[in-house]
Amino acid sequence: MRLLVVGGGAAGTAAAWVAARMGVDVHLLHGRAGATEMFSGALDESEARSGREPAKPSGEVREFLEALGGVWVAREDSRVCTRLGVIRPVGAAQAPLLDLGRLAGGHVGVAAVPREGWDAELLAEGFADSDWARRTSTRFSAVSLPLVQHPSELRISSYDFARKLDSPDRLARLEHALASTASQFDGWLFGPWLGVETDVAERLRESLGRPLGETTSPPEGPAGARFAIARDRLLQRMGVTVHPREARALDVRDSGWVVELGPVSSASAGLGPEQMCFDAVVLAVGGLASGGIELWHPDPPQPDVALSVRAPVRFAADGVSLDGPSGLFGIDWQRWGAEALERIGVVTDQASVPEAQALFAAGSLLSDRPRTMLEAIRSGIEAGVRTAG
């Protein structure tokens, strides 16, 4: 059986992983970065927004995270810090993030680095004034560290600054700077700068002998880049064939699904045939945030929403079909509200697209599902299992 997964984010990667593990010949189309590569490094359910304890991943979701590598699954008391001074619970997180729960009641050093958008003094004050820090008697202090070596590093992105610490020389200088003050603190908190391709945080933890890590990442920060690296390694390990192409259209024929391909850049031009055939397809192209679903303003009676890939799918929100326009000039936002943008998606029945045999969907593409990493992984696994079955 030949399976095509369209999309290389969390949902698509999870679908490809579980299907390949079940013996399916998996091909994956991944044209460009999507929403997954903009995530913060923290993986949890939508309940975290309300301050409630987020659900912890279990079963095959946890197996997938372990296979992906570089991810720790949270304990009941695990906490992460954001770049805006918030301490919050988490279901799982990338390994470079600091598990603040391990430092409850201790003294945490916050790296004072003169970078735009980072004020260690203010952050330390905000963290110390949080309900969690007061309840656990956890202290925070800003400590100046010589991480910046060139004026341009004051303004470059978190991703570019994190890449600097992939250098062995830069890491050695940071280890030396921390060694003189490490004993004064129970742990250390940095911005999202602890490397991209190397295990900087783990090496520093081992050399200092104490907890150390970073805050959550901004969009297009190092956390998303680390996911992309881990994804590529996992897919290669699983024997998944990756095509750096875009899918333009899906058409069903007697032989199965015919996929029309398009190049995403001049580098991918001329790579393979313009059409490929598969027995089944998993759509995981993302939602509105990543361009998988497009809003447009056509003349009636055409629909108001469209998929970035031409495919036989239907859209809905709140269980209401969006097959036709809801008003003369498109969706009636006064009726639906702007928050409906979070709920618009493709209609499925247990990952299967109705009235389209062997076509499945996963991730933020789905209607009325939480837009979280763990939900994307869960739905991707569901689609992969249904496909292989």
C-alpha positions in Angstrom: 0.0 0.0 0.0 1.3 3.5 -0.9 0.2 6.4 1.3 0.7 10.0 0.6 0.8 12.5 3.5 0.5 16.1 2.4 2.1 18.3 5.0 5.1 18.0 7.3 3.9 19.6 10.5 3.0 17.8 13.7 -0.1 16.1 12.3 1.5 15.0 9.0 4.7 13.8 10.8 2.6 11.8 13.3 0.5 10.2 10.5 3.6 9.3 8.5 5.3 7.8 11.6 2.5 5.6 12.7 1.7 4.4 9.2 5.3 3.6 8.5 5.5 1.7 11.8 2.6 -0.4 10.6 4.4 -1.4 7.4 2.9 1.1 4.9 5.0 2.6 2.1 4.7 6.3 3.1 5.5 9.3 1.0 5.3 12.8 2.4 5.0 16.1 0.6 6.5 19.0 2.5 6.8 22.3 0.6 7.3 25.0 3.1 7.3 25.7 6.9 3.8 25.8 8.5 2.3 26.6 11.9 4.2 23.8 13.7 7.5 25.4 12.9 6.3 28.6 14.7 5.3 26.9 18.0 6.6 27.9 21.4 8.3 24.6 22.5 5.5 23.9 25.0 2.9 21.2 24.0 -0.3 21.1 25.9 -4.1 21.2 25.6 -6.2 24.3 25.2 -7.1 24.1 28.9 -3.8 25.7 29.8 -5.3 29.0 28.6 -7.7 29.0 31.6 -5.0 28.2 34.1 -6.2 24.7 34.7 -3.7 21.8 34.7 -3.2 20.7 31.1 -3.6 17.0 30.2 -0.4 15.0 29.9 0.2 13.0 26.7 -0.2 9.3 27.0 -0.4 6.1 24.8 0.8 6.5 21.2 1.1 10.3 21.5 3.7 9.8 24.2 5.4 7.1 22.0 5.5 9.6 19.1 7.1 12.3 21.3 9.7 9.8 22.5 10.5 8.8 18.9 10.7 12.4 17.9 13.3 12.9 20.7 14.3 16.1 22.5 11.0 16.3 24.3 10.2 15.9 28.0 6.8 14.8 29.2 5.7 16.9 32.2 5.1 15.8 35.7 2.1 17.1 37.7 4.1 20.0 39.1 6.0 20.9 35.9 6.0 24.6 34.9 7.5 26.6 32.1 8.3 30.3 31.8 7.2 32.5 28.9 9.2 35.5 27.6 6.5 37.8 29.0 7.0 36.8 32.6 4.3 34.2 33.0 4.7 30.9 34.7 2.3 28.3 33.5 1.7 24.5 33.7 2.6 22.4 30.7 1.7 18.9 29.3 5.1 18.4 27.5 7.9 20.5 26.3 11.1 20.5 24.3 14.1 19.5 26.3 15.9 22.9 26.2 13.0 24.5 28.2 13.5 24.9 31.9 11.2 22.7 34.0 10.7 25.2 36.7 8.8 22.7 38.9 12.1 21.1 39.7 13.2 24.4 41.3 10.3 25.1 43.6 11.5 26.7 46.7 14.9 27.5 45.2 16.8 30.5 43.8 16.8 30.9 40.0 19.3 33.0 38.2 17.8 34.8 35.2 20.4 35.6 32.5 20.7 39.3 32.0 21.7 39.8 28.4 21.3 43.2 26.7 19.1 42.1 23.8 16.0 43.9 22.5 12.8 42.5 24.0 14.6 40.9 27.0 14.7 42.6 30.4 16.0 40.2 33.0 15.4 42.5 35.9 11.7 43.0 35.0 11.3 39.3 34.2 12.8 38.3 37.5 10.5 40.7 39.3 7.4 39.4 37.4 8.3 35.7 38.0 8.9 36.3 41.7 5.5 38.1 42.0 3.5 35.2 40.4 1.1 33.1 42.5 3.2 30.0 41.9 6.5 31.6 43.1 4.8 33.0 46.2 3.2 29.7 47.0 6.4 27.8 46.6 8.7 30.5 48.0 10.8 30.5 44.8 13.2 33.4 44.2 14.5 34.9 41.0 17.5 37.2 40.5 18.9 38.8 37.3 22.6 38.0 36.7 24.7 39.6 34.0 26.2 37.1 31.5 28.5 37.9 28.6 26.5 36.2 25.8 26.6 39.1 23.4 29.9 39.5 21.5 28.9 41.8 18.7 26.5 44.8 18.5 24.5 43.1 15.8 23.6 40.4 18.3 21.5 42.9 20.3 18.8 42.8 17.6 19.0 39.6 15.6 16.2 37.1 16.0 16.1 34.5 18.7 16.7 31.8 16.1 19.8 33.5 14.8 21.1 34.2 18.3 20.5 30.5 19.3 22.5 29.4 16.3 25.4 31.3 17.7 25.5 29.0 20.7 25.8 26.0 18.5 29.4 27.1 18.2 31.7 25.1 20.6 33.7 28.3 21.3 30.6 30.3 22.3 29.4 27.4 24.5 32.8 27.1 26.2 32.8 30.8 27.0 29.3 30.6 28.5 30.3 27.5 30.6 33.3 29.5 31.9 31.1 32.5 32.8 28.5 30.4 34.6 31.1 28.4 36.5 32.0 31.3 38.7 28.5 32.1 39.8 26.7 28.7 39.4 27.0 27.8 43.0 25.0 30.8 44.1 21.8 29.6 42.3 19.8 26.4 42.3 19.1 26.8 38.5 19.3 29.1 35.5 16.8 30.6 33.1 17.7 31.9 29.7 15.8 33.3 26.8 15.2 31.0 23.8 18.8 31.0 22.8 20.2 27.6 23.8 21.2 26.3 20.4 19.3 24.9 17.5 21.2 21.9 16.2 23.1 20.9 19.3 22.2 19.9 22.8 23.4 23.1 24.4 21.1 23.0 27.4 21.9 19.3 28.2 25.7 20.0 28.0 25.4 23.0 30.3 23.2 21.0 32.8 25.9 18.2 32.9 28.8 20.6 33.3 27.1 22.7 36.0 25.3 19.9 37.8 22.0 21.8 38.2 18.8 22.5 36.3 19.1 25.0 33.4 16.9 25.9 30.5 15.1 28.5 28.5 11.8 30.2 28.2 9.3 29.5 25.5 10.2 30.6 21.9 8.6 33.3 19.8 7.0 32.5 16.4 9.7 31.3 14.0 12.1 30.9 16.9 14.5 28.0 17.7 11.7 25.7 19.0 10.2 25.4 15.6 13.6 24.8 13.9 14.4 22.1 16.4 11.1 20.4 15.5 12.0 20.5 11.8 15.4 18.9 12.5 13.9 16.2 14.7 11.1 15.5 12.1 13.6 15.0 9.3 15.7 12.6 11.4 12.6 10.6 12.4 11.2 10.3 8.9 14.5 9.2 7.6 14.8 6.6 10.3 11.3 5.3 9.5 12.1 5.0 5.8 9.5 7.7 4.8 10.2 9.1 1.3 10.0 12.9 1.6 9.3 15.1 -1.5 10.1 18.8 -1.3 7.0 19.6 -3.4 3.5 21.1 -3.1 0.3 19.3 -3.9 -1.9 21.3 -6.3 -4.8 18.9 -6.7 -6.1 15.4 -5.7 -8.3 13.4 -8.1 -9.7 9.9 -7.5 -9.5 7.4 -10.3 -9.8 3.6 -10.7 -6.2 3.2 -9.7 -6.5 5.3 -6.6 -5.6 8.9 -5.9 -3.7 10.9 -8.5 -1.8 13.8 -7.0 -0.8 16.8 -9.2 2.5 18.2 -8.0 3.9 21.7 -8.2 7.4 23.0 -7.4 7.8 25.2 -4.4 11.0 26.8 -5.5 13.5 26.8 -8.4 15.5 24.2 -6.4 12.7 21.7 -6.6 11.8 22.3 -10.3 12.2 19.2 -12.4 12.1 16.8 -9.4 10.2 13.7 -10.5 6.9 13.4 -12.3 4.3 16.1 -12.2 1.7 13.4 -11.1 2.0 10.5 -8.7 -0.4 7.8 -7.8 -1.3 6.5 -4.3 -3.8 4.2 -2.7 -4.6 6.6 0.1 -4.0 10.3 1.1 -3.8 12.1 4.5 -4.3 15.8 4.2 -2.4 17.7 6.9 -1.8 21.1 5.3 -2.7 23.1 8.4 -5.5 25.6 8.9 -5.9 29.4 8.4 -2.7 30.2 10.2 -0.5 28.3 7.8 -2.5 28.9 4.6 -3.9 25.3 4.4 -7.3 26.9 4.5 -7.9 30.1 2.5 -10.5 32.7 3.0 -11.6 34.4 -0.1 -14.3 36.9 -1.3 -15.8 35.4 -4.5 -19.1 36.1 -6.1 -21.9 33.8 -5.0 -22.7 31.0 -5.3 -19.1 29.9 -4.7 -18.0 29.0 -1.2 -16.2 31.5 1.1 -13.5 29.1 2.2 -11.2 26.9 0.1 -8.4 24.4 0.6 -4.9 25.2 -0.6 -5.1 21.8 -2.4 -8.0 21.1 -4.8 -9.7 18.1 -3.2 -13.2 16.8 -2.6 -13.7 18.2 1.0 -16.5 20.0 2.8 -16.1 22.8 5.3 -18.0 23.5 8.6 -17.8 25.4 11.8 -19.8 24.7 15.0 -21.3 21.7 13.1 -22.8 24.0 10.4 -21.9 23.4 6.8 -20.1 26.2 4.9 -20.6 24.7 1.5 -22.2 27.8 0.3 -21.9 31.5 1.2 -23.7 32.5 4.4 -24.3 36.0 3.2 -24.4 38.1 0.0 -20.7 39.0 0.4 -19.4 35.9 2.0 -19.4 34.6 5.6 -21.6 36.8 7.9 -19.0 37.7 10.6 -21.6 39.6 12.6 -23.4 36.3 13.1 -20.4 34.0 13.4 -17.9 36.3 15.2 -14.2 36.6 14.5 -13.5 33.6 16.8 -15.1 31.4 14.2 -11.8 31.6 12.3 -10.5 29.1 15.0 -13.2 26.6 14.2 -13.6 26.6 10.5 -12.2 23.4 9.0 -12.8 20.2 7.0 -15.5 17.8 7.9 -14.4 14.3 8.9 -15.7 11.2 10.4 -13.0 9.5 12.6 -10.3 11.1 10.4 -12.0 10.0 7.2 -13.3 12.5 4.7 -17.0 11.6 4.0 -17.8 10.6 0.4 -14.1 10.4 -0.5 -12.8 6.8 -0.1 -9.3 6.5 1.3 -9.0 10.3 1.9 -8.2 11.4 5.5 -7.5 14.7 7.2 -5.6 15.7 10.4 -4.4 18.7 12.4 -5.6 22.2 12.3 -7.3 21.4 9.0 -10.2 19.8 11.0 -13.3 21.7 12.0 -14.2 22.4 15.6 -11.0 20.9 17.1 -8.5 22.6 19.4 -5.6 24.2 17.6 -2.8 22.7 19.8 0.3 20.6 19.1 -0.9 17.7 21.1 -4.3 17.7 19.3 -2.5 17.8 15.9 -0.4 14.8 16.9 -3.4 12.9 18.2 -5.4 13.5 15.0 -2.4 12.6 12.9 -1.9 9.3 14.6 -5.7 8.6 14.2 -5.5 9.3 10.5 -2.4 7.2 10.1 -3.9 4.3 11.9 -7.2 4.5 10.0 -5.2 4.6 6.7 -3.0 1.6 7.5 -6.1 -0.3 8.7 
